[in-house]
Amino acid sequence: MFEIYRSKQNLHHYVAIRQDDDRENPKGIRESQNLAFLTHVADDGAPRIAFDPEEAKSRIERDGFYAFAVTIEIREHAEG
């Protein structure tokens, strides 16, 4: 299971950590005043919009966390 945190300063920036990871970087993310817990994401390998679980696993193994950005743009359908 992943824990997803959102930046309080830039609402497009997110950080994922493993729920069971107690290394220093994940501890720092959990305690950060600049991040707020958002949600859990299952570690089932299924692709999700804006979240790649395989890339997350690789980066978390290497760095203890996975930082990523999400930008949502509303698109209007124009009749032509």
N, C-alpha and C positions, 0 to 999 in steps of 0.2 A: 504494500500500500504506500502511495506517495502522499505527502502533505504539501499543499500548494499555498504559498504566501504571496500577497500582493503588496507592491510598494505603496507607501502612503504619499510619496512625493510625485511619482509618475505612474498613473493608473494603467499604463500599457506594460509595465514591467512586473514579472512574476519570478518566483524562485520555487523550485521543487526539491524536496528532500525525502529520504526514505523514512517512514514512520518509525522503524525499529533502529535507526542509526543514532548512536549516542556519541559520535566523534565531536571534536571541537567546532568544526564549521556548522554542522546541523544545530548544535546547541546554541551557537551564536545567532543563527537565523531565527530560531524559536524565541530567543530573548531580545531580538532587535526591536528598537523603538521605531525603526523606519519601515517595518514590515508588519502586516496584519494577516492572521490566518484566514484563508478563504474557503478551502474545501479539501476533501480527500479524493484521490483518483486511484482506482483499482490497478493493481500491478498484473493485469491479465494479458498484456501485450497488444490489446486492441487499439488501433489508431483512433485518435480523437482530434477534433478540430483544435489546432494550435498547440497540441501536445503530442510529442513523439516519445512513447515510453521506452523504446530501445535506445534512443539518443540520451534520454534522461538517465537510464541505468548506467550507460557508459561514462557520462560526465560525473554522475554521483560517485561511481567507483573511483574515478580519478581525482575529483576535487571535493567530494563531500556534499555537493549541491549541483543543481542544474538551473541556470538563469536563462530566461527566455522572455520575449516580448510578444504581445498580442495587440493588434490594432484592428478595430472593427469599424468598417465604413458602411454607412447606410447607402444603398444604391436605389435610386428611383427607376422604375420601369417607364420608359418613354414610348408612347404609342407613335408609330411612324407611318 
